[in-house]
Amino acid sequence: MLLADFGEPGQRRLSASHAAVLGCGALGTVASEQLARAGVGRITIIDRDVVEWTNLQRQTLFDERHAAEGTPKAVAAAERLRLVNSSIQIEPIVADVRPGNIESLLNLAASDGLAPRAGVVIDATDNFQTRYLLNDVCVKHALPWVYGGAIGTRGMQATFLPALGGACLRCAFPVDSAAPIAGGDTCDTVGVLAGVAGIVASCQAIEALKILLGRADLCSTTLLDMDPWKGERRRVDLASARDPRCPCCVQRRFEFLARRDEDLATLCGRDAVQISARISGRDATPPFDLGALARRLQATATVQQTPWLVRAKVDPHHELTVFSDGRAIVRGTTDPGRARSLYARFVGV
């Protein structure tokens, strides 16, 4: 409240605001913690995955217990943030963001007007397919969002304000261009320096606070590209980067939002395949019966059950993690056919 652009009115405004954090890895944990400590009144954290040992090097809200238990990242983050600031609302959502659910997850599809939409979305995802999807939905609904990426020792950050008519992500990074960071490498293949993710996420949190305080005029109009390990830093002007032929922000063709949900997805660098509940024709509601699945698997597999998932070591090489919506991550293979077969054999169709 001592800061000039905050004061008591600004703090009250933050207390009444809502931010969504899409992804809860290295970027999402740092950004969500800073928003919570700043007093943002409601924070929605959306993530599809569980905590693993390799996450602990850089994902600051998690500890060894979370990794041992395989706690969903969104749940573990909410647990920690409630200890940091018990006066705010933390909403964890364990879900895979897809074209078919992103608008409802962000409360953009609510017809009754009762569910408050976020005032800003922080992109803490790990792939550009999801970022293009987020760009589509934010342009469609004029929702501000803050991009961030970190890989190796390099990081990037930019702020997009669709309501002001500036460049969108597809203007800056056309879909048919080369991968913007490190030629398509991932943190699982080349690693990531924790401090780089921390810097990027801190920049994201600051930009988000500007937006929630009604000071979008202070937001950066550049793309920050940096490599602190090499001592390199540059800014790329985005103020005049809008593509007059952009299919998204100019032609308003939301191609990624219109795509059919994928049944299977190979998780890059993870030696794993994700299978959606749609593969078996199941609806995500009512919740999948995890208890029944655990009891059935106990005769042939090593099983761990939590309120959110069932994890089963089904053979020496493969592990299944099944969530309450029927979605599963099959570890030990990158072959969709093999993953489908294991899902059908142990979970059912």
PAVEX-470477 format. One record per residue (C-alpha): residue in one letter; chain; residue number from 0; x, y, z negated. Coordinates in Angstrom, 2 decimals, always signed. Layout:
! residues N
<A,A,NUM,<X,Y,Z>>,
...
//
This chain:
! residues 349
<M,A,0,<+0.00,+0.00,+0.00>>,
<L,A,1,<+3.04,+2.27,-0.23>>,
<L,A,2,<+3.62,+2.05,+3.52>>,
<A,A,3,<+2.41,+5.11,+5.39>>,
<D,A,4,<+0.31,+3.27,+7.99>>,
<F,A,5,<-1.28,+1.00,+5.37>>,
<G,A,6,<-2.29,+2.68,+2.12>>,
<E,A,7,<-5.32,+1.49,+0.20>>,
<P,A,8,<-7.67,+1.91,+3.21>>,
<G,A,9,<-5.35,-0.22,+5.34>>,
<Q,A,10,<-5.12,-2.91,+2.69>>,
<R,A,11,<-8.91,-3.03,+2.44>>,
<R,A,12,<-9.10,-3.32,+6.21>>,
<L,A,13,<-6.67,-6.23,+6.18>>,
<S,A,14,<-8.71,-7.91,+3.45>>,
<A,A,15,<-11.74,-7.79,+5.75>>,
<S,A,16,<-9.86,-9.01,+8.82>>,
<H,A,17,<-9.49,-12.41,+10.47>>,
<A,A,18,<-6.45,-13.84,+12.27>>,
<A,A,19,<-6.18,-17.18,+14.04>>,
<V,A,20,<-2.87,-19.03,+14.29>>,
<L,A,21,<-2.81,-21.54,+17.10>>,
<G,A,22,<-0.14,-24.10,+16.25>>,
<C,A,23,<+1.53,-24.68,+12.88>>,
<G,A,24,<+5.14,-25.51,+13.58>>,
<A,A,25,<+8.19,-23.29,+13.19>>,
<L,A,26,<+6.43,-20.17,+14.44>>,
<G,A,27,<+3.03,-20.85,+12.91>>,
<T,A,28,<+4.26,-21.55,+9.39>>,
<V,A,29,<+6.31,-18.34,+9.20>>,
<A,A,30,<+3.67,-16.13,+10.82>>,
<S,A,31,<+0.75,-17.49,+8.76>>,
<E,A,32,<+2.70,-17.10,+5.53>>,
<Q,A,33,<+3.50,-13.48,+6.30>>,
<L,A,34,<-0.14,-12.76,+7.13>>,
<A,A,35,<-1.26,-14.43,+3.91>>,
<R,A,36,<+1.23,-12.46,+1.82>>,
<A,A,37,<+0.12,-9.27,+3.57>>,
<G,A,38,<-3.46,-9.91,+2.42>>,
<V,A,39,<-5.23,-10.78,+5.68>>,
<G,A,40,<-8.60,-11.87,+4.35>>,
<R,A,41,<-9.23,-14.89,+6.56>>,
<I,A,42,<-6.68,-17.00,+8.39>>,
<T,A,43,<-7.67,-19.90,+10.65>>,
<I,A,44,<-4.86,-22.38,+11.29>>,
<I,A,45,<-5.37,-24.82,+14.17>>,
<D,A,46,<-2.98,-27.71,+14.79>>,
<R,A,47,<-3.30,-31.26,+16.10>>,
<D,A,48,<-0.27,-32.91,+14.51>>,
<V,A,49,<+1.05,-34.25,+11.20>>,
<V,A,50,<+4.18,-33.30,+9.26>>,
<E,A,51,<+7.29,-35.33,+10.09>>,
<W,A,52,<+10.75,-35.38,+8.55>>,
<T,A,53,<+12.32,-33.56,+11.50>>,
<N,A,54,<+9.94,-30.63,+10.96>>,
<L,A,55,<+11.46,-29.73,+7.59>>,
<Q,A,56,<+14.51,-28.08,+9.17>>,
<R,A,57,<+12.46,-25.10,+10.33>>,
<Q,A,58,<+8.76,-25.39,+9.39>>,
<T,A,59,<+8.78,-23.46,+6.15>>,
<L,A,60,<+5.44,-24.36,+4.54>>,
<F,A,61,<+6.13,-28.10,+4.38>>,
<D,A,62,<+8.12,-30.33,+2.04>>,
<E,A,63,<+9.19,-33.97,+1.81>>,
<R,A,64,<+5.90,-35.05,+0.27>>,
<H,A,65,<+3.98,-33.79,+3.28>>,
<A,A,66,<+6.32,-35.69,+5.59>>,
<A,A,67,<+6.11,-38.90,+3.55>>,
<E,A,68,<+2.30,-38.75,+3.49>>,
<G,A,69,<+1.94,-37.64,+7.10>>,
<T,A,70,<-0.27,-34.74,+6.05>>,
<P,A,71,<-1.86,-32.84,+8.94>>,
<K,A,72,<+0.10,-29.64,+9.44>>,
<A,A,73,<-2.95,-27.37,+9.20>>,
<V,A,74,<-4.01,-28.99,+5.92>>,
<A,A,75,<-0.51,-28.84,+4.43>>,
<A,A,76,<-0.14,-25.19,+5.42>>,
<A,A,77,<-3.50,-24.27,+3.89>>,
<E,A,78,<-2.59,-26.10,+0.67>>,
<R,A,79,<+0.62,-24.08,+0.36>>,
<L,A,80,<-0.89,-20.72,+1.34>>,
<R,A,81,<-3.67,-21.04,-1.23>>,
<L,A,82,<-0.93,-21.16,-3.86>>,
<V,A,83,<+0.62,-18.03,-2.35>>,
<N,A,84,<-2.59,-15.99,-2.22>>,
<S,A,85,<-5.73,-17.40,-3.79>>,
<S,A,86,<-7.78,-14.29,-2.98>>,
<I,A,87,<-7.99,-14.98,+0.75>>,
<Q,A,88,<-9.74,-17.64,+2.83>>,
<I,A,89,<-7.57,-20.21,+4.61>>,
<E,A,90,<-9.38,-22.40,+7.14>>,
<P,A,91,<-7.40,-25.42,+8.39>>,
<I,A,92,<-8.63,-27.11,+11.56>>,
<V,A,93,<-7.08,-30.41,+12.61>>,
<A,A,94,<-7.81,-30.48,+16.32>>,
<D,A,95,<-6.24,-30.69,+19.73>>,
<V,A,96,<-6.97,-27.45,+21.57>>,
<R,A,97,<-8.58,-28.17,+24.94>>,
<P,A,98,<-10.63,-26.29,+27.54>>,
<G,A,99,<-13.77,-27.88,+26.11>>,
<N,A,100,<-13.27,-26.68,+22.53>>,
<I,A,101,<-11.03,-23.61,+22.45>>,
<E,A,102,<-13.88,-21.10,+22.50>>,
<S,A,103,<-15.71,-22.80,+19.65>>,
<L,A,104,<-12.48,-23.20,+17.63>>,
<L,A,105,<-11.93,-19.45,+17.88>>,
<N,A,106,<-15.63,-18.75,+17.14>>,
<L,A,107,<-16.06,-17.19,+20.58>>,
<A,A,108,<-18.90,-19.48,+21.62>>,
<A,A,109,<-21.11,-18.89,+18.57>>,
<S,A,110,<-24.58,-17.94,+19.72>>,
<D,A,111,<-25.93,-16.89,+16.35>>,
<G,A,112,<-23.31,-14.21,+15.80>>,
<L,A,113,<-22.76,-15.38,+12.22>>,
<A,A,114,<-19.31,-16.91,+12.65>>,
<P,A,115,<-16.76,-14.09,+12.67>>,
<R,A,116,<-14.36,-14.16,+15.58>>,
<A,A,117,<-10.70,-13.51,+14.99>>,
<G,A,118,<-9.35,-10.02,+15.55>>,
<V,A,119,<-6.09,-11.44,+16.88>>,
<V,A,120,<-4.63,-14.81,+17.85>>,
<I,A,121,<-1.00,-15.72,+17.22>>,
<D,A,122,<+0.35,-18.16,+19.78>>,
<A,A,123,<+2.51,-20.68,+17.95>>,
<T,A,124,<+2.05,-23.47,+20.49>>,
<D,A,125,<+4.82,-25.49,+22.08>>,
<N,A,126,<+3.82,-25.68,+25.76>>,
<F,A,127,<+2.80,-23.35,+28.55>>,
<Q,A,128,<-0.28,-25.33,+29.58>>,
<T,A,129,<-1.88,-24.42,+26.25>>,
<R,A,130,<-0.60,-20.84,+26.50>>,
<Y,A,131,<-2.19,-20.41,+29.92>>,
<L,A,132,<-5.43,-21.76,+28.44>>,
<L,A,133,<-5.17,-19.29,+25.55>>,
<N,A,134,<-4.46,-16.50,+28.03>>,
<D,A,135,<-7.62,-17.41,+29.96>>,
<V,A,136,<-9.87,-17.33,+26.90>>,
<C,A,137,<-8.35,-14.13,+25.52>>,
<V,A,138,<-8.70,-12.29,+28.83>>,
<K,A,139,<-12.27,-13.56,+29.18>>,
<H,A,140,<-13.23,-12.30,+25.72>>,
<A,A,141,<-10.89,-9.26,+25.56>>,
<L,A,142,<-9.19,-10.78,+22.54>>,
<P,A,143,<-5.68,-9.55,+21.60>>,
<W,A,144,<-3.03,-12.23,+21.30>>,
<V,A,145,<+0.66,-12.38,+20.44>>,
<Y,A,146,<+2.92,-14.73,+22.39>>,
<G,A,147,<+6.03,-16.30,+20.91>>,
<G,A,148,<+8.47,-19.00,+21.88>>,
<A,A,149,<+11.72,-20.38,+20.47>>,
<I,A,150,<+13.99,-23.10,+21.81>>,
<G,A,151,<+17.63,-23.78,+21.15>>,
<T,A,152,<+19.07,-20.45,+20.08>>,
<R,A,153,<+16.79,-18.36,+22.32>>,
<G,A,154,<+13.50,-16.68,+21.50>>,
<M,A,155,<+10.83,-14.63,+23.26>>,
<Q,A,156,<+7.92,-12.52,+22.04>>,
<A,A,157,<+5.29,-10.32,+23.68>>,
<T,A,158,<+1.90,-8.84,+22.85>>,
<F,A,159,<-1.07,-8.95,+25.23>>,
<L,A,160,<-4.03,-6.58,+24.84>>,
<P,A,161,<-6.62,-7.57,+27.48>>,
<A,A,162,<-9.06,-4.83,+26.51>>,
<L,A,163,<-6.52,-2.20,+27.56>>,
<G,A,164,<-6.10,-3.63,+31.04>>,
<G,A,165,<-2.40,-4.40,+30.89>>,
<A,A,166,<-0.49,-7.38,+32.19>>,
<C,A,167,<-1.50,-10.87,+31.07>>,
<L,A,168,<+0.68,-13.94,+30.60>>,
<R,A,169,<+0.14,-15.06,+34.19>>,
<C,A,170,<+1.35,-11.69,+35.44>>,
<A,A,171,<+4.55,-12.07,+33.44>>,
<F,A,172,<+4.98,-15.82,+34.06>>,
<P,A,173,<+3.17,-17.01,+37.21>>,
<V,A,174,<+2.10,-20.63,+37.00>>,
<D,A,175,<+4.29,-21.67,+39.92>>,
<S,A,176,<+7.41,-20.01,+38.50>>,
<A,A,177,<+10.23,-21.78,+36.65>>,
<A,A,178,<+9.61,-22.58,+32.99>>,
<P,A,179,<+10.23,-19.30,+31.11>>,
<I,A,180,<+12.40,-20.78,+28.39>>,
<A,A,181,<+15.41,-23.03,+28.84>>,
<G,A,182,<+14.28,-24.75,+32.00>>,
<G,A,183,<+11.53,-26.78,+30.33>>,
<D,A,184,<+13.58,-28.04,+27.38>>,
<T,A,185,<+11.79,-28.66,+24.09>>,
<C,A,186,<+12.84,-28.51,+20.44>>,
<D,A,187,<+12.82,-32.31,+20.49>>,
<T,A,188,<+15.38,-32.44,+23.29>>,
<V,A,189,<+17.70,-29.49,+22.53>>,
<G,A,190,<+16.70,-28.48,+18.98>>,
<V,A,191,<+15.89,-25.03,+17.70>>,
<L,A,192,<+17.78,-22.75,+15.35>>,
<A,A,193,<+15.43,-22.10,+12.43>>,
<G,A,194,<+16.41,-18.44,+12.10>>,
<V,A,195,<+15.46,-17.75,+15.72>>,
<A,A,196,<+11.95,-19.08,+15.13>>,
<G,A,197,<+11.79,-16.98,+11.96>>,
<I,A,198,<+12.70,-13.79,+13.82>>,
<V,A,199,<+10.18,-14.44,+16.59>>,
<A,A,200,<+7.41,-15.30,+14.13>>,
<S,A,201,<+8.13,-12.22,+12.04>>,
<C,A,202,<+7.82,-10.06,+15.16>>,
<Q,A,203,<+4.53,-11.81,+15.93>>,
<A,A,204,<+3.18,-11.19,+12.42>>,
<I,A,205,<+4.10,-7.50,+12.57>>,
<E,A,206,<+2.36,-7.09,+15.94>>,
<A,A,207,<-0.71,-8.88,+14.58>>,
<L,A,208,<-0.83,-6.56,+11.56>>,
<K,A,209,<-0.75,-3.53,+13.86>>,
<I,A,210,<-3.76,-4.88,+15.75>>,
<L,A,211,<-5.72,-5.75,+12.59>>,
<L,A,212,<-5.04,-2.28,+11.20>>,
<G,A,213,<-6.42,-0.66,+14.36>>,
<R,A,214,<-2.98,+0.53,+15.46>>,
<A,A,215,<-2.66,-1.33,+18.74>>,
<D,A,216,<-1.14,+1.88,+20.09>>,
<L,A,217,<+2.00,+0.92,+18.16>>,
<C,A,218,<+2.26,-2.51,+19.78>>,
<S,A,219,<+5.26,-3.18,+21.98>>,
<T,A,220,<+4.75,-3.04,+25.75>>,
<T,A,221,<+7.86,-5.13,+26.39>>,
<L,A,222,<+8.86,-8.77,+26.36>>,
<L,A,223,<+11.58,-9.37,+23.80>>,
<D,A,224,<+14.15,-11.91,+25.02>>,
<M,A,225,<+16.95,-12.69,+22.59>>,
<D,A,226,<+19.66,-15.13,+21.67>>,
<P,A,227,<+20.97,-14.17,+18.21>>,
<W,A,228,<+23.54,-16.97,+18.27>>,
<K,A,229,<+25.17,-15.41,+21.32>>,
<G,A,230,<+24.46,-11.88,+20.14>>,
<E,A,231,<+22.24,-11.14,+23.16>>,
<R,A,232,<+19.05,-9.11,+23.19>>,
<R,A,233,<+17.04,-7.47,+25.96>>,
<R,A,234,<+13.58,-6.11,+26.53>>,
<V,A,235,<+11.62,-6.49,+29.76>>,
<D,A,236,<+9.03,-3.82,+30.53>>,
<L,A,237,<+5.50,-5.22,+30.80>>,
<A,A,238,<+3.71,-1.89,+30.96>>,
<S,A,239,<+3.71,-1.91,+34.77>>,
<A,A,240,<+3.95,-5.65,+35.29>>,
<R,A,241,<+0.28,-6.31,+36.03>>,
<D,A,242,<-0.06,-8.33,+39.21>>,
<P,A,243,<-2.77,-6.76,+41.41>>,
<R,A,244,<-3.51,-10.26,+42.72>>,
<C,A,245,<-3.45,-12.04,+39.35>>,
<P,A,246,<-6.09,-14.79,+39.44>>,
<C,A,247,<-6.76,-14.35,+35.70>>,
<C,A,248,<-6.85,-10.71,+34.59>>,
<V,A,249,<-7.66,-9.19,+38.01>>,
<Q,A,250,<-9.78,-11.80,+39.79>>,
<R,A,251,<-11.12,-13.21,+36.51>>,
<R,A,252,<-10.80,-16.80,+37.64>>,
<F,A,253,<-10.18,-18.73,+34.45>>,
<E,A,254,<-8.69,-21.82,+36.02>>,
<F,A,255,<-7.22,-23.37,+32.87>>,
<L,A,256,<-10.41,-22.82,+30.90>>,
<A,A,257,<-12.41,-24.49,+33.68>>,
<R,A,258,<-10.25,-27.61,+33.74>>,
<R,A,259,<-11.56,-30.98,+32.63>>,
<D,A,260,<-10.31,-32.12,+29.23>>,
<E,A,261,<-7.49,-34.62,+29.55>>,
<D,A,262,<-8.00,-38.11,+28.09>>,
<L,A,263,<-4.29,-38.77,+27.70>>,
<A,A,264,<-1.27,-36.53,+27.27>>,
<T,A,265,<+2.39,-37.50,+26.97>>,
<L,A,266,<+3.92,-35.49,+24.12>>,
<C,A,267,<+7.11,-34.06,+25.54>>,
<G,A,268,<+10.24,-35.18,+23.73>>,
<R,A,269,<+8.24,-37.13,+21.18>>,
<D,A,270,<+8.21,-40.67,+22.63>>,
<A,A,271,<+4.47,-40.56,+22.08>>,
<V,A,272,<+1.17,-40.37,+23.93>>,
<Q,A,273,<-1.96,-38.63,+22.62>>,
<I,A,274,<-5.31,-40.23,+23.42>>,
<S,A,275,<-8.52,-38.28,+22.99>>,
<A,A,276,<-11.71,-39.71,+21.55>>,
<R,A,277,<-13.34,-39.30,+24.96>>,
<I,A,278,<-11.44,-42.33,+26.25>>,
<S,A,279,<-13.80,-44.58,+24.33>>,
<G,A,280,<-16.89,-42.54,+25.05>>,
<R,A,281,<-17.19,-41.49,+21.42>>,
<D,A,282,<-18.45,-38.09,+20.39>>,
<A,A,283,<-16.27,-36.17,+17.94>>,
<T,A,284,<-19.26,-35.94,+15.58>>,
<P,A,285,<-20.13,-37.66,+13.36>>,
<P,A,286,<-16.57,-38.32,+12.15>>,
<F,A,287,<-14.88,-41.54,+13.10>>,
<D,A,288,<-15.05,-44.15,+10.31>>,
<L,A,289,<-11.45,-44.16,+9.12>>,
<G,A,290,<-12.19,-46.43,+6.18>>,
<A,A,291,<-13.58,-49.17,+8.38>>,
<L,A,292,<-10.61,-48.87,+10.72>>,
<A,A,293,<-8.12,-49.09,+7.83>>,
<R,A,294,<-9.79,-52.19,+6.42>>,
<R,A,295,<-9.79,-53.87,+9.82>>,
<L,A,296,<-6.12,-53.08,+10.50>>,
<Q,A,297,<-4.82,-54.17,+7.09>>,
<A,A,298,<-4.88,-57.82,+8.12>>,
<T,A,299,<-2.35,-57.30,+10.92>>,
<A,A,300,<-0.56,-53.98,+10.30>>,
<T,A,301,<+1.06,-51.82,+7.65>>,
<V,A,302,<-1.59,-49.17,+6.99>>,
<Q,A,303,<-1.57,-45.76,+5.34>>,
<Q,A,304,<-4.88,-43.94,+4.87>>,
<T,A,305,<-5.52,-40.32,+3.87>>,
<P,A,306,<-8.72,-38.26,+3.99>>,
<W,A,307,<-7.67,-37.03,+7.43>>,
<L,A,308,<-6.13,-39.99,+9.21>>,
<V,A,309,<-5.13,-43.63,+9.33>>,
<R,A,310,<-1.53,-44.46,+10.23>>,
<A,A,311,<-0.70,-48.04,+11.19>>,
<K,A,312,<+2.58,-49.70,+12.16>>,
<V,A,313,<+1.05,-52.21,+14.54>>,
<D,A,314,<+4.31,-53.86,+15.65>>,
<P,A,315,<+8.05,-53.20,+15.29>>,
<H,A,316,<+8.00,-50.66,+18.10>>,
<H,A,317,<+4.64,-48.87,+17.96>>,
<E,A,318,<+2.74,-46.76,+15.44>>,
<L,A,319,<-0.80,-45.41,+15.74>>,
<T,A,320,<-2.06,-42.31,+13.96>>,
<V,A,321,<-5.85,-42.06,+14.27>>,
<F,A,322,<-7.68,-38.88,+13.23>>,
<S,A,323,<-11.24,-38.40,+12.01>>,
<D,A,324,<-12.45,-37.38,+15.48>>,
<G,A,325,<-11.18,-40.64,+17.01>>,
<R,A,326,<-8.15,-38.96,+18.58>>,
<A,A,327,<-4.93,-40.94,+18.27>>,
<I,A,328,<-1.20,-40.45,+18.70>>,
<V,A,329,<+0.57,-43.60,+19.85>>,
<R,A,330,<+4.28,-43.46,+19.02>>,
<G,A,331,<+6.93,-45.64,+20.59>>,
<T,A,332,<+5.94,-45.22,+24.22>>,
<T,A,333,<+5.59,-42.60,+26.94>>,
<D,A,334,<+3.62,-44.96,+29.19>>,
<P,A,335,<-0.06,-43.90,+29.27>>,
<G,A,336,<-1.10,-47.42,+30.30>>,
<R,A,337,<+0.70,-48.98,+27.36>>,
<A,A,338,<-0.78,-46.39,+24.99>>,
<R,A,339,<-4.27,-47.03,+26.34>>,
<S,A,340,<-3.81,-50.76,+25.85>>,
<L,A,341,<-2.67,-50.35,+22.24>>,
<Y,A,342,<-5.57,-48.01,+21.49>>,
<A,A,343,<-8.07,-50.45,+22.95>>,
<R,A,344,<-6.54,-53.41,+21.09>>,
<F,A,345,<-6.29,-51.88,+17.63>>,
<V,A,346,<-8.86,-49.08,+17.58>>,
<G,A,347,<-11.43,-50.41,+20.04>>,
<V,A,348,<-13.27,-48.98,+23.01>>,
//
